[in-house]
Amino acid sequence: MRASTSALECLIVTFDDSNAVSNSGLILPITLAERLGLRDLFDLHIDLEDRPGRANVGRKAMAIVASILAGGDCIDDTAILESPNAQVILGQIMPAPSTLGVFLRSFETSDIADVERVAALLLERAWLAGVGPGDESLTIDVYSTICQVYGNKKEGAYFGYTNLRGYHPHLAAVGKTGDILGIVTREGNANTARGAGEFVTQVINNILIKFRKFRLHRDQIGANL
């Protein structure tokens, strides 16, 4: 790096290493996601039928996940991972923002359940790999949050008590780790408590299923030993 000492306005930053990779901190979470088979889960469970963005679902979804982890919050932000060395981090070529935009616009409300299934299966695989709560007590934190949107044609996006246009989903997370256990999308004008009981019941039932699979997996390992 070279720096001018005469004035801050003249500061020049250059890189002389052609192997330097931005956002290299993504290597760890993306490698973990690949080991857990997240790309394959997207390909297996997300069916966009004959819609324009139907091709290479797993690759496009992984690109969006990487962009979110890097701090992106809109389609244009995915461009920060288009560098020539991005493949070193992602294990794939980053699709153009326009391609990812077509992909996201291909989703319909009916696809939400499939995305939630992918998230649940990913968490299940992570727990079976050893990061679950095991036999410890499990605290479930339930939240509601406002997700602001700006398009006036987004289905279910309404003005709520915050006077912002958006959605008002419920989220459930593990108290100690923050692992997301469940999300349910609700209209922006939904009352905070609406559907909370049913949502918590569903989350608990899903957890019980995971615990049963975890104990079965553990017992099988013990039998093999």
Disulfide bonds with the S-S distance in Angstrom:
none
